[in-house]
Amino acid sequence: MRHVIEAGTDASSLLLFDPGALPGDFERLFQSGSVEILERLDREGRACWITVDGDGGYSLHAYIDERVPRELERCAVEPETIEEFHVPTGRLVFAGSEYAFREDDDFLRNHPHMGGSFLVQPGVYRLRVFRTQYPKHLVEQLFRNQASSWEYCLWMSMILLIPLAVAAWIGLVVIFFTTVHVPFPSFLAPLLGLVFASPFLVRRLETYRSAKERFTSLEREHPALVAQLECVRPNH
């Protein structure tokens, strides 16, 4: 079975964990020394601490008792294996490390886009985790191959339209909120207004929304992180 989970971090690290595997005083320990407690939990197989290249959003594909697809295996970078990874409650949370918890998940519930969870059979697992490194512009090339010409043109138009919209906004500010003399303002202002609105108008088109769904789907099939969990000792 495969689970797809999205998470985010502002601390350049992520955590895969079962809250029930963390110590009872985790919240207190975490406040006094987050790095030390996360390193120890990772060594003990009670959490998997993953450092990443920077802040932002990351996707995880977790494969439970099944092989990772070959196309992802070929892109594996820096694999890590935890021979005994403890999942006592069967609820695995994937989130930015700063959102880790045992009892109090208020911080994560207030920022739900920064993590998620999925259910597995409680027990002890062999966990293998790796980051992925894809060929340059892979998703963009796949999108170009699958999208219609009109979808591709509208999607790529944002590369040009967004900078033009920013420039148009600056021009409108100059016309209406400064004393700088601008020739032909009655002609120029509506034109700049149209340029400024163009990205918003394009985003409302059904073809653009279709292109966005297609591109997002391709991104989801190419996760930043992959985890393989093999149950070695179920809880009875």
Secondary structure, DSSP 4 states (H G I P E B T S, - for coil): -EEEEEEEESSSEEEEE-GGGS-TTHHHHHHH-HHHHHHHHHHHTS-EEEE-SSSEEEEEEEEESSPPPHHHHTTEEEEEEEEEEEESSSEEEEEEGGG--SS--HHHHHSGGGEEEEE--SEEEEEEEEEE-PPTTHHHHHHHHHS-HHHHHHHHHHHHHHHHHHHHHHHHHHHHHS----SSHHHHHHHHHHHHHHHHHHHTSHHHHHHHHHHHHHHHTS-SEEEEEEEEEE--
